Amino acid sequence: MVICKKWTLAKPFIGKVTPDNFKLVKEDIPEKLNDGELLCEAVYLTVDPYMRIGAETGNAVGDTLFGEQIAKVIVSKNAKYPVGSIVRMHAGWRTHTLVKDAEKEISRSAEMGDLPLSLMLGAMGMPGMTAYFGFLELCQPKAGETVVVSGAAGAVGSLVGQIAKIKGCKVIGFAGTEEKCKWIKEELGFDFAYNYKKTDVDTALKEAAPDKSVDCYFDNVGGMFTVKVLTHMKTFGRVSICGSISNYNDTSVPTGPLPFFSILKSQLRVEGFIVSRWYSRWEEGETAMLRWIKEGKIKYKEHVTEGFEKMPDAFIGLFEGRNTGKAIIKM
Ligand SMILES: NC(=O)c1ccc[n+]([C@@H]2O[C@H](COP(=O)([O-])OP(=O)(O)OC[C@H]3O[C@@H](n4cnc5c(N)ncnc54)[C@H](OP(=O)(O)O)[C@@H]3O)[C@@H](O)[C@H]2O)c1
């Protein structure tokens, strides 16, 4: 028997996430497998903001929290995945997984070259594809245009800003600390970086994008911040609604001011997306990201938490802005 540890939902997420939302449970997994089966041990896991809203509909109390992981095959009765193979799968917050149907349960791995495996959960995984497709497809940026990114020092935002620079845009990023702003400006090449906790968005955009000159806005945070950004957009501006983290812990429906008049006046195209819509094109996004990383045009940072026991705390940290770049759990 292998003893698997897993994090389950102890009580539904309502409002701010706290440690008592989680319960660590042990489960015995037999090591004697049937033909075709695999036993895998997690190497890297990920915490992502979507788990906060996804759990409201996708996790009942007692369920293992869902999420992707990179794991190593430790027992195998499947010739395609010998012992030692590295796999990516949506196994949830668990240390060990019995894979019964490898074809269904294991996702395609990215061609990583000599990059760290954990990047398959970041720039070469779901957040990377979110930045690549969510920005390029919906914002359709052109050289010389002005792009605003919120959540700009996070997993997705830090990549969006760099892709915008590759496309020849002027990039304005908003993040929650001076250190984060310094990183995106000095190391990632953003043209302007503002700490939204210290500088009001109107003041910032009057300086960095005067006279309503924002062409594209990639929105990770939503709420009043986004309502204000929309008032600085050019006619026919494009807005990609990726996330709304400032609202995920809300217990009541946010009230106005509403953004619709700005959308009407400036004839904006505002579109939300879920990244799985481009799943059939994942390989195209991975190829581009791999090339840009190797060329040094895209840099990445990981906020690594060591230890499975600390996973809930790392998740809570996303809502407190503790991470710069991608939040990763290392076993
Ligand atoms: N549509 C999709 O398919 C899709 C896919 C992936 C992610 N997303 C969304 O994209 C956004 C970013 O995800 P990520 O994985 O890259 O996370 P992340 O940005 O790496 O981490 C979350 C960050 O959000 C910021 N934040 C937390 N509370 C905030 C608040 N009240 N107001 C403003 N900022 C706040 C914090 O940074 P600061 O220090 O800067 O506050 C924190 O570090 C999330 O909204 C997520 O749900 C959507």
The ligand as an SDF file (V2000), in Angstrom:
LIG
                    3D

 48 52  0  0  0  0  0  0  0  0999 V2000
  -10.1860   33.0120  -18.2810 N   0  0  0  0  0  0  0  0  0  0  0  0
   -9.3540   32.0030  -18.1070 C   0  0  0  0  0  0  0  0  0  0  0  0
   -9.4000   30.9770  -18.7850 O   0  0  0  0  0  0  0  0  0  0  0  0
   -8.2980   32.1520  -17.0450 C   0  0  0  0  0  0  0  0  0  0  0  0
   -7.2070   31.2770  -16.9890 C   0  0  0  0  0  0  0  0  0  0  0  0
   -6.2140   31.5110  -16.0000 C   0  0  0  0  0  0  0  0  0  0  0  0
   -6.3550   32.5730  -15.1070 C   0  0  0  0  0  0  0  0  0  0  0  0
   -7.4580   33.3590  -15.1850 N   0  0  0  0  0  0  0  0  0  0  0  0
   -7.6150   34.5000  -14.2970 C   0  0  0  0  0  0  0  0  0  0  0  0
   -6.5300   35.3620  -14.5080 O   0  0  0  0  0  0  0  0  0  0  0  0
   -6.2290   36.0700  -13.3130 C   0  0  0  0  0  0  0  0  0  0  0  0
   -4.7580   35.8870  -12.9680 C   0  0  0  0  0  0  0  0  0  0  0  0
   -4.5170   34.5120  -12.7140 O   0  0  0  0  0  0  0  0  0  0  0  0
   -3.0450   34.0130  -12.3710 P   0  0  0  0  0  0  0  0  0  0  0  0
   -3.0720   32.5400  -12.3600 O   0  0  0  0  0  0  0  0  0  0  0  0
   -2.0930   34.7280  -13.2560 O   0  0  0  0  0  0  0  0  0  0  0  0
   -2.8820   34.5040  -10.8660 O   0  0  0  0  0  0  0  0  0  0  0  0
   -1.7270   35.4510  -10.3070 P   0  0  0  0  0  0  0  0  0  0  0  0
   -1.8910   36.7750  -10.9670 O   0  0  0  0  0  0  0  0  0  0  0  0
   -0.4300   34.7560  -10.4190 O   0  0  0  0  0  0  0  0  0  0  0  0
   -2.0660   35.5550   -8.7640 O   0  0  0  0  0  0  0  0  0  0  0  0
   -3.0860   36.3200   -8.2670 C   0  0  0  0  0  0  0  0  0  0  0  0
   -2.6660   37.7950   -8.0970 C   0  0  0  0  0  0  0  0  0  0  0  0
   -3.8400   38.5830   -8.1180 O   0  0  0  0  0  0  0  0  0  0  0  0
   -3.5960   39.7800   -7.4330 C   0  0  0  0  0  0  0  0  0  0  0  0
   -4.7500   40.0970   -6.5940 N   0  0  0  0  0  0  0  0  0  0  0  0
   -5.2420   39.4010   -5.5620 C   0  0  0  0  0  0  0  0  0  0  0  0
   -6.3190   40.0180   -5.0450 N   0  0  0  0  0  0  0  0  0  0  0  0
   -6.4910   41.1480   -5.7760 C   0  0  0  0  0  0  0  0  0  0  0  0
   -7.4320   42.2250   -5.7320 C   0  0  0  0  0  0  0  0  0  0  0  0
   -8.4250   42.2570   -4.8420 N   0  0  0  0  0  0  0  0  0  0  0  0
   -7.2860   43.2290   -6.6340 N   0  0  0  0  0  0  0  0  0  0  0  0
   -6.2920   43.2090   -7.5390 C   0  0  0  0  0  0  0  0  0  0  0  0
   -5.3830   42.2250   -7.6320 N   0  0  0  0  0  0  0  0  0  0  0  0
   -5.4900   41.2010   -6.7640 C   0  0  0  0  0  0  0  0  0  0  0  0
   -2.3530   39.5820   -6.5660 C   0  0  0  0  0  0  0  0  0  0  0  0
   -1.3000   40.3840   -7.0960 O   0  0  0  0  0  0  0  0  0  0  0  0
   -1.0990   41.9300   -6.6440 P   0  0  0  0  0  0  0  0  0  0  0  0
    0.0080   41.9340   -5.6510 O   0  0  0  0  0  0  0  0  0  0  0  0
   -0.7300   42.5930   -7.9260 O   0  0  0  0  0  0  0  0  0  0  0  0
   -2.4010   42.3990   -6.0540 O   0  0  0  0  0  0  0  0  0  0  0  0
   -2.0290   38.1020   -6.7540 C   0  0  0  0  0  0  0  0  0  0  0  0
   -0.6480   37.8580   -6.7140 O   0  0  0  0  0  0  0  0  0  0  0  0
   -7.1790   35.5440  -12.2470 C   0  0  0  0  0  0  0  0  0  0  0  0
   -8.2730   36.4100  -12.1550 O   0  0  0  0  0  0  0  0  0  0  0  0
   -7.5950   34.1990  -12.8100 C   0  0  0  0  0  0  0  0  0  0  0  0
   -8.8410   33.7740  -12.3280 O   0  0  0  0  0  0  0  0  0  0  0  0
   -8.4190   33.1690  -16.1270 C   0  0  0  0  0  0  0  0  0  0  0  0
  1  2  1  0
  2  3  2  0
  2  4  1  0
  4  5  1  0
  4 48  2  0
  5  6  2  0
  6  7  1  0
  7  8  2  0
  8  9  1  0
  8 48  1  0
  9 10  1  0
  9 46  1  0
 10 11  1  0
 11 12  1  0
 11 44  1  0
 12 13  1  0
 13 14  1  0
 14 15  2  0
 14 16  1  0
 14 17  1  0
 17 18  1  0
 18 19  2  0
 18 20  1  0
 18 21  1  0
 21 22  1  0
 22 23  1  0
 23 24  1  0
 23 42  1  0
 24 25  1  0
 25 26  1  0
 25 36  1  0
 26 27  1  0
 26 35  1  0
 27 28  2  0
 28 29  1  0
 29 30  1  0
 29 35  2  0
 30 31  1  0
 30 32  2  0
 32 33  1  0
 33 34  2  0
 34 35  1  0
 36 37  1  0
 36 42  1  0
 37 38  1  0
 38 39  2  0
 38 40  1  0
 38 41  1  0
 42 43  1  0
 44 45  1  0
 44 46  1  0
 46 47  1  0
M  CHG  2   8   1  16  -1
M  END
$$$$
